[in-house]
Amino acid sequence: MIKVGILGGGQLGWMTVLEGQKLGFEFLVLEDKKDAPAGRVAPLYPTEKLDEFYAKADLITWEFEHLPDALLEKVADKLASPPEALFIKKSRVREKLFLRKLGLPLPRFEIASAKELPEAVESVGLPAVVKAEHLGYDGKGQYRVKTLSELKRILANHPPNARFVVEELVDFLAETSCVAVIPAEGEPLCYPMPYNYHLEGILYYNFVPFTERPEALNYALTVARALNFVGVLTVEFFLTKEGKLLVNEFAPRVHNTGHWTLDGAYTSQFENHLRAIT
């Protein structure tokens, strides 16, 4: 019986365990919070017991990007995919530059230090979106800017050496995503693409089917192949009023925009992630 280790014990880890137990997998979860959701269904190991966690796991996956580099180095040879994806995702700056290098369609953006921020905003044009480099999830560190005078308030929330992504404010028709399943062997797929509605940076609801865009899977595959990634990888998009897909960000893991697959698909994203990595 395969023992799967999961880095992180949040709701994504919890759902992965529940779906994987149906397939006969055993699980152990590296998590310091004793009340973490995944602890209801699998044993938790605090980081002080990393060596024991590592020894017992046959392979290791993750449910969260913001993991210490030192931890990832210790478990790297059992990770289902190389940790490079996590290194990139821990920085909005690295992520945007990575996606640009791959030639994917993106909103216009500039990278700026705190000192360069006013110039970058003027270059991109107002209104704009200013995103702090680190802890970029669930709308954190993200600001809509209508006037240059607002930058003083933003800078007060960040250290002097902070870096930012300054992005054009896209007048989009909708937000959507490709939750892609990318196996080591076999045919990759993208679940039906949902309409995603966010409130204050957090997904509030979504529904399927919304749109079918074959290029979305190609974009996800471009990201995955550049990272030697296997498993579920999600790319979030803006759908413009002109009908164009612009990449907003990617997540190298199962994703909340794919929760609907638990009840709305024959095989959930969590089950398919486990099938892909094993």
C-alpha positions as CSV (number, residue, x, y, z in Angstrom):
1,M,0.0,0.0,0.0
2,I,1.4,3.4,-1.1
3,K,2.0,5.9,1.7
4,V,1.5,9.4,0.5
5,G,3.0,12.3,2.5
6,I,1.3,15.7,2.1
7,L,3.0,19.0,3.0
8,G,0.3,21.1,4.6
9,G,-2.9,20.1,6.4
10,G,-5.4,22.6,5.1
11,Q,-8.7,21.9,3.3
12,L,-6.9,20.8,0.1
13,G,-4.9,18.3,2.0
14,W,-8.1,17.1,3.8
15,M,-10.0,16.6,0.6
16,T,-7.0,14.8,-1.0
17,V,-6.9,12.4,1.9
18,L,-10.6,11.7,1.7
19,E,-10.5,11.0,-2.0
20,G,-7.3,9.0,-1.8
21,Q,-8.5,6.7,1.0
22,K,-11.2,5.5,-1.4
23,L,-8.3,4.3,-3.7
24,G,-6.6,2.5,-0.8
25,F,-3.7,5.0,-0.2
26,E,-2.4,5.7,3.3
27,F,-1.6,9.3,4.2
28,L,0.6,11.2,6.6
29,V,0.5,15.0,6.8
30,L,3.3,17.4,7.8
31,E,1.5,20.2,9.7
32,D,2.3,22.1,12.9
33,K,-1.3,23.2,13.6
34,K,-2.9,20.5,15.8
35,D,-6.4,21.5,14.6
36,A,-5.7,21.4,10.9
37,P,-8.5,20.0,8.8
38,A,-6.4,17.1,7.4
39,G,-5.8,16.0,11.0
40,R,-9.4,14.7,11.2
41,V,-8.6,12.0,8.6
42,A,-4.9,11.4,8.7
43,P,-2.0,11.5,11.3
44,L,-0.3,14.8,11.6
45,Y,3.5,15.2,12.0
46,P,4.9,18.5,13.2
47,T,7.9,19.8,11.4
48,E,10.1,18.7,14.3
49,K,9.3,15.2,13.2
50,L,10.2,15.8,9.6
51,D,12.7,12.9,9.5
52,E,10.1,10.4,10.7
53,F,7.5,11.8,8.2
54,Y,10.1,11.5,5.4
55,A,11.1,8.0,6.3
56,K,7.5,6.7,6.4
57,A,6.3,8.3,3.1
58,D,6.8,6.6,-0.2
59,L,6.2,9.8,-2.1
60,I,5.4,13.4,-1.1
61,T,3.1,16.0,-2.6
62,W,2.0,19.4,-1.3
63,E,-1.2,21.4,-0.9
64,F,0.4,24.8,-0.3
65,E,3.1,26.7,-2.1
66,H,4.7,28.8,0.7
67,L,7.0,26.2,2.2
68,P,10.5,26.8,3.5
69,D,13.3,26.0,1.0
70,A,15.2,24.1,3.7
71,L,12.3,21.8,4.2
72,L,11.9,21.2,0.5
73,E,15.6,20.4,0.1
74,K,15.3,17.6,2.8
75,V,12.4,15.9,1.1
76,A,13.2,16.7,-2.6
77,D,14.0,13.1,-3.7
78,K,10.5,11.9,-2.7
79,L,8.6,14.8,-4.1
80,A,6.2,13.9,-6.9
81,S,7.4,16.9,-8.9
82,P,10.6,19.1,-8.6
83,P,10.3,21.9,-6.1
84,E,11.1,24.5,-8.7
85,A,7.4,25.3,-9.1
86,L,7.2,26.2,-5.5
87,F,10.3,28.4,-5.6
88,I,8.7,30.3,-8.5
89,K,5.3,30.6,-6.8
90,K,6.6,32.1,-3.6
91,S,7.4,35.3,-5.5
92,R,4.9,37.1,-7.7
93,V,7.9,38.7,-9.4
94,R,9.5,35.4,-10.3
95,E,6.1,34.0,-11.4
96,K,5.3,36.9,-13.8
97,L,8.8,36.8,-15.3
98,F,8.6,33.0,-15.7
99,L,5.3,33.2,-17.5
100,R,6.6,36.0,-19.7
101,K,9.6,33.9,-20.6
102,L,7.3,31.1,-21.7
103,G,5.5,33.5,-24.1
104,L,2.1,33.2,-22.5
105,P,-0.5,35.9,-23.0
106,L,-0.4,38.2,-20.0
107,P,-1.8,41.6,-18.9
108,R,0.8,44.4,-19.4
109,F,3.0,44.6,-16.3
110,E,6.2,46.1,-14.8
111,I,8.4,45.0,-11.9
112,A,9.3,47.8,-9.5
113,S,11.1,48.5,-6.2
114,A,9.5,50.7,-3.7
115,K,11.4,53.7,-5.1
116,E,10.4,52.7,-8.7
117,L,6.7,52.2,-7.9
118,P,5.3,55.6,-9.1
119,E,7.2,55.4,-12.3
120,A,6.0,51.8,-13.0
121,V,2.4,52.8,-12.3
122,E,2.7,55.7,-14.7
123,S,4.2,53.4,-17.3
124,V,1.4,50.8,-17.0
125,G,-1.3,53.5,-16.7
126,L,-4.1,54.2,-14.3
127,P,-6.1,52.5,-13.0
128,A,-3.6,49.7,-12.1
129,V,-3.2,46.8,-9.8
130,V,-0.2,46.8,-7.5
131,K,0.8,43.4,-6.1
132,A,3.4,42.8,-3.4
133,E,6.0,40.2,-4.3
134,H,5.4,37.8,-1.4
135,L,2.5,35.9,0.2
136,G,0.4,36.4,-2.9
137,Y,-2.7,34.3,-2.4
138,D,-6.4,35.0,-1.6
139,G,-6.0,38.7,-2.6
140,K,-3.3,39.4,0.0
141,G,-0.9,42.2,-0.7
142,Q,-2.9,43.3,-3.7
143,Y,-4.2,46.8,-4.3
144,R,-6.3,48.6,-6.9
145,V,-4.8,52.0,-7.6
146,K,-6.7,54.9,-9.2
147,T,-4.3,57.8,-8.3
148,L,-0.6,58.1,-7.6
149,S,-1.4,59.5,-4.2
150,E,-2.6,56.1,-3.1
151,L,0.9,54.6,-3.3
152,K,2.1,56.2,-0.1
153,R,-0.5,54.2,1.9
154,I,0.6,51.0,0.1
155,L,4.3,51.6,0.7
156,A,3.6,52.1,4.4
157,N,2.4,48.5,4.6
158,H,5.7,47.0,3.2
159,P,9.4,47.1,4.0
160,P,11.7,49.6,2.1
161,N,13.3,46.7,0.1
162,A,9.9,45.3,-1.1
163,R,9.3,44.6,-4.7
164,F,6.1,44.8,-6.6
165,V,4.3,43.7,-9.8
166,V,2.4,46.6,-11.3
167,E,-0.2,45.3,-13.7
168,E,-2.8,46.9,-15.9
169,L,-6.3,46.7,-14.6
170,V,-8.0,44.3,-17.1
171,D,-11.5,45.1,-18.0
172,F,-12.5,41.5,-18.2
173,L,-15.7,39.8,-19.1
174,A,-15.1,36.9,-16.6
175,E,-12.5,35.0,-14.7
176,T,-12.0,31.3,-15.5
177,S,-9.5,28.5,-15.0
178,C,-8.1,25.4,-16.4
179,V,-7.7,22.7,-13.8
180,A,-5.4,20.4,-15.7
181,V,-4.5,16.8,-15.0
182,I,-1.0,16.0,-16.3
183,P,0.1,12.4,-15.8
184,A,3.7,11.1,-16.3
185,E,2.2,8.9,-19.0
186,G,-1.1,9.2,-20.8
187,E,-3.2,12.0,-22.1
188,P,-3.5,15.3,-20.2
189,L,-6.8,16.9,-19.8
190,C,-8.5,20.1,-18.6
191,Y,-11.7,19.9,-16.7
192,P,-14.6,21.9,-18.0
193,M,-13.7,25.5,-17.4
194,P,-15.8,27.3,-14.8
195,Y,-17.0,30.8,-14.3
196,N,-15.2,32.0,-11.2
197,Y,-16.5,34.8,-9.1
198,H,-14.2,36.3,-6.5
199,L,-15.1,38.6,-3.6
200,E,-12.3,40.5,-2.0
201,G,-9.7,38.3,-3.6
202,I,-11.3,35.0,-2.5
203,L,-13.3,32.6,-4.6
204,Y,-17.0,33.1,-3.6
205,Y,-18.7,30.7,-6.1
206,N,-18.2,29.2,-9.5
207,F,-20.2,27.1,-12.0
208,V,-19.7,24.9,-14.9
209,P,-19.8,24.6,-17.8
210,F,-18.9,28.1,-18.8
211,T,-16.5,28.1,-21.7
212,E,-14.3,25.7,-23.7
213,R,-11.0,27.0,-24.8
214,P,-8.5,24.4,-26.2
215,E,-5.6,26.8,-25.9
216,A,-6.1,26.8,-22.1
217,L,-4.8,23.3,-21.8
218,N,-1.9,24.1,-24.1
219,Y,-0.9,27.0,-21.7
220,A,-1.1,24.7,-18.7
221,L,1.1,22.1,-20.5
222,T,3.6,24.8,-21.4
223,V,3.9,25.7,-17.7
224,A,4.0,22.0,-16.6
225,R,6.6,20.9,-19.1
226,A,8.9,23.8,-18.2
227,L,8.8,22.6,-14.6
228,N,8.8,18.9,-15.2
229,F,5.6,18.8,-13.3
230,V,3.2,15.9,-12.9
231,G,-0.2,16.0,-11.2
232,V,-2.9,18.6,-11.1
233,L,-1.8,22.1,-12.1
234,T,-4.2,25.1,-12.4
235,V,-4.0,28.2,-14.6
236,E,-6.3,31.1,-13.8
237,F,-7.4,33.4,-16.6
238,F,-9.0,36.7,-17.4
239,L,-11.4,36.3,-20.3
240,T,-11.4,39.7,-22.0
241,K,-14.4,41.4,-23.6
242,E,-12.7,40.7,-26.9
243,G,-12.7,37.0,-26.2
244,K,-9.0,36.6,-25.4
245,L,-7.6,34.6,-22.6
246,L,-4.9,36.3,-20.4
247,V,-3.0,34.3,-17.9
248,N,-3.4,35.7,-14.4
249,E,-1.5,33.1,-12.4
250,F,-0.9,29.4,-12.0
251,A,-1.0,27.1,-9.0
252,P,1.0,23.8,-9.1
253,R,-1.5,21.9,-7.1
254,V,-5.2,21.0,-6.7
255,H,-7.2,24.2,-6.6
256,N,-10.4,25.7,-5.1
257,T,-11.8,26.4,-8.5
258,G,-11.9,22.6,-9.0
259,H,-13.8,21.8,-5.8
260,W,-16.9,21.3,-7.9
261,T,-15.3,18.1,-9.3
262,L,-16.0,16.3,-6.0
263,D,-19.7,16.1,-6.9
264,G,-19.8,17.3,-10.5
265,A,-17.3,15.0,-12.2
266,Y,-16.9,11.3,-12.5
267,T,-13.4,11.6,-11.1
268,S,-12.4,14.5,-8.8
269,Q,-9.3,16.6,-9.2
270,F,-8.0,15.1,-6.0
271,E,-8.3,11.5,-7.2
272,N,-6.8,12.4,-10.6
273,H,-3.9,14.2,-8.9
274,L,-3.1,11.0,-6.9
275,R,-3.5,8.8,-9.9
276,A,-1.2,11.1,-11.9
277,I,1.6,11.1,-9.3
278,T,1.5,7.4,-8.5
